[in-house]
Amino acid sequence: MFVFYFAVDAYRNFTRPKALGGIGRGWFIFSGIIDILIALLFIVTWPQGSLVLVGIFVGVNLIIDGIVLIMVRNTVIQPPKS
C-alpha cells in the first residue's frame, strides 16, 4: 500500500507543473524522483525493514514536499522591485 502511495505521489509531482503553468517544474520533478526512489527502497527492503522504514520514508517524503512547496511559493511571490 505504501508503494502505491509513493507511486501516486510521484505521478502527482510529475503532473502538477502543468496545472501551475510550469512554475517550479524542476522542484516537482526532483520530488517525484525522490518518491520513486522511496517506493523502490520499500520494495527492496520488504518485509525486513518495513516497520522501521515506514516512519522514516513518510517523514522524508513530507520534508521534501514541504521544501518543494516553499521553493515554489518563493518563486511565485516575488518581492516588488523599487
C-alpha positions in Angstrom: 0.0 0.0 0.0 2.9 2.4 0.7 4.4 1.7 -2.7 1.1 2.6 -4.3 1.0 5.8 -2.2 4.5 6.9 -3.3 3.8 6.0 -6.9 0.7 8.1 -6.9 2.6 11.0 -5.2 5.3 10.8 -7.8 2.7 10.9 -10.6 1.1 14.0 -8.9 4.5 15.7 -8.7 5.2 15.0 -12.3 1.9 16.4 -13.5 1.4 19.3 -11.1 3.6 21.8 -13.0 1.1 21.6 -15.9 -1.6 22.9 -13.6 0.6 25.7 -12.3 1.7 26.8 -15.7 5.2 25.4 -15.4 6.1 27.1 -12.1 8.5 25.1 -10.0 8.8 22.4 -12.6 12.3 21.3 -11.6 11.4 21.2 -7.9 8.4 19.0 -8.6 10.4 16.6 -10.8 13.0 16.4 -8.0 10.3 15.5 -5.5 8.8 12.9 -7.9 12.2 11.3 -8.4 12.6 11.1 -4.6 9.2 9.4 -4.3 10.1 6.8 -6.9 13.4 6.1 -5.1 11.5 5.7 -1.8 9.0 3.3 -3.4 11.9 1.2 -4.9 13.6 1.1 -1.5 10.3 0.0 0.1 10.1 -2.9 -2.4 13.7 -3.9 -1.9 13.6 -3.9 1.9 10.2 -5.7 2.2 9.5 -7.2 4.8 12.6 -6.9 7.0 12.8 -3.1 7.2 9.1 -2.3 6.7 8.3 -1.4 10.3 11.2 1.0 10.8 11.3 2.4 7.3 7.6 3.4 7.2 8.2 6.3 9.5 11.5 7.3 8.0 10.2 7.2 4.4 7.0 9.1 5.2 8.9 11.7 7.2 11.5 12.2 4.4 8.7 12.5 1.9 6.9 15.1 3.9 10.1 17.1 4.4 10.9 17.0 0.7 7.3 18.0 -0.3 7.4 20.9 2.3 10.7 22.2 0.9 9.4 22.0 -2.7 6.2 23.9 -1.8 8.3 26.6 0.0 10.5 27.0 -3.0 7.6 27.2 -5.4 6.0 29.8 -3.1 9.2 31.8 -3.2 9.2 31.7 -6.9 5.5 32.8 -7.2 5.7 35.6 -4.7 8.5 37.9 -5.8 9.2 41.0 -3.8 8.3 44.2 -5.5 11.2 46.0 -7.2 11.5 49.7 -6.5 
